């Protein structure tokens, strides 16, 4: 990719930011302006960059899609198949634009609890000081060009604010539906969990068509002391789409963050998850599954940063790769000098289903403290011949034995999802994709 082509691509994307309405909030206008300036100073990463050496996105720069600004009139009948029970609190975005006629408002569900689940434009008018404190403060756009572009295009998105000690028993569903080809969307999610609050949030990317489009998503999650958040992220875009996403999570003292990310769709996808354990006794559990085939590429980069003492992290990431697909996992565990008493474990397990499938995995530990307990490991291989033989000895055919073992390998991640309807959908998808005749 030439420098001129990359610059032209960035200029084309950023021109869309000039079409955004001016906000009455001076700080938001300044934030966008800073992001535009920073995006102009950065460049599109190439395979010559260490963090992107396995992921060639040059084909994306040939498609300078523009965002749409008008609301969609997608009929409810087309969106309803993606609704999840019991997730009756729902924000829906169609091609990146908030769709109020498909969404439900939290006051109808939670009464006067003080819980906020709304679109970002409404939140900016009602909670400007809270948003100024958190918006673009966790996902840093200074060194990441796609986060800078998303911030430059910042206009609307999903906002969840959990007041102190509040709990929502039912999950909150943030649904992003792609319906048009050759458009770009810039989803933005901000979840603020105040002290002692508890929430389960599903961030769900789906499609109604199988054409080419681009998604550039940014999610920020801030947990105050003793807050608990279960974050389930599902990416099931078109097989020709591009999906690039950053998620930044900050944990305060005694808080707990559980993440399950599932990558099924997109021709090329990249998910960056950065977690800061910034308070003592914070905990995170991070699970992931990439299930890809044909010529798909799924790249997952994570960084779990232990900043304060006595924090715990657990990570299990799995890839099932078929056809000529390529999966990438780079997981870094950072333990800073003051993070004594850290307890961290990371595992990358990968399954190749064809001779053309390819996996690159790189678990990393960077430890600058001496009183820690840390472990990591990675495996790449095909199905265990002894396990296949055992199942055959119990009467299964070799194909049935292989199908069962492959399904069980992926289902281990999905079993941890507490929403039954979503879990069944994903189990069915894994079952269908791992069966061979």
Secondary structure, DSSP 8 states (H G I E B T S, - for coil): --HHHHHHHHHHHHHGGGGS---S-HHHHHHHHHHHHHHHHS----TTSGGGTT---TTGGG---B---S-----HHHHGGG--TT--EEEEEETTEE-GGG---THHHHTTS--EEEEHHHHHHH-HHHHHHHTTTSS--SS-HHHHHHHHT-S--EEEEE-TT-B-SS-EEEEEEE--SSBEE--EEEEEE-TT-EEEEEEEEEES--S--EEEEEEEEEE-TT-EEEEEEEE---TT-EEEEEEEEEE-TT-EEEEEEEE---SEEEEEEEEEE-STT-EEEEEEEEEE-TT-EEEEEEEEEE-SSS-EEEEEEEEEE-TT-EEEEEEEEEE-TT-TTEEEEEEEEEEE-STT-EEEEEEEEEE--SSEEEEEEEEEE---HHHHHHHHHTT--HHHHHHHHHHHHHHHHHTT---HHHHHHHHHHHHHHT---
